[in-house]
Amino acid sequence: MKNALKLLIIMAILIPFLSGCKKDNETVSDLQIREIAWNYLDDQQKSTVIIDWKDAPVQLSAFDGIKAYAVVFNTAEDALLGPIIVYVSTSNRVVLGQAFRD
């Protein structure tokens, strides 16, 4: 009984640390993906972005059948053209291309 209580206490202490480490690694990875996508944009495109590029949503997606991250940059022209979406390969973190804007 005492061993079970000790085990529960240890698990209660370790779980937040372990899950926190995983989240930190994912955050760094998302930031790297955002930076790759941001650097792909030209100055004119960057000037229309209305959010901080570091806060752009990153989603798993596909581009021409290749697994990719889709990084969405909201712009002042979203109502007319839609957001800028840049696709970054999940395997080698190279920009695959952009989504067409209407």
RAFENTA-V888494 format. One record per backbone hydrogen bond with DSSP energy under -0.5 kcal/mol. NH is the residue of the N-H (numbers start at 1). CO is the residue of the C=O. Records with the same first field share a line. If there is no record, write none. Layout:
NH = CO + CO
//
This chain:
5 = 1
6 = 2
7 = 3
8 = 4
9 = 5
10 = 6
11 = 7
12 = 8
13 = 9
14 = 10
15 = 11
16 = 12
17 = 13
18 = 14
19 = 15
20 = 16
21 = 17
22 = 18
23 = 19
24 = 20
25 = 21
26 = 22
27 = 23
28 = 24
29 = 25
30 = 26
31 = 27
32 = 28
33 = 29
34 = 30
35 = 31
36 = 32
37 = 33
38 = 34
39 = 35
40 = 36 + 37
41 = 37 + 38
46 = 42
47 = 43
48 = 44 + 45
49 = 45 + 46
50 = 74
51 = 74
55 = 52
56 = 53
57 = 72
59 = 70
61 = 68
63 = 66
66 = 63
68 = 61
69 = 88
70 = 59
71 = 69 + 86
72 = 57 + 70
73 = 71 + 84
74 = 72
76 = 48
78 = 75
80 = 77
81 = 77
82 = 77 + 78
84 = 73
85 = 83
86 = 71
87 = 97
88 = 69
89 = 94
90 = 67
93 = 89
96 = 87
97 = 87
99 = 85
102 = 81
//
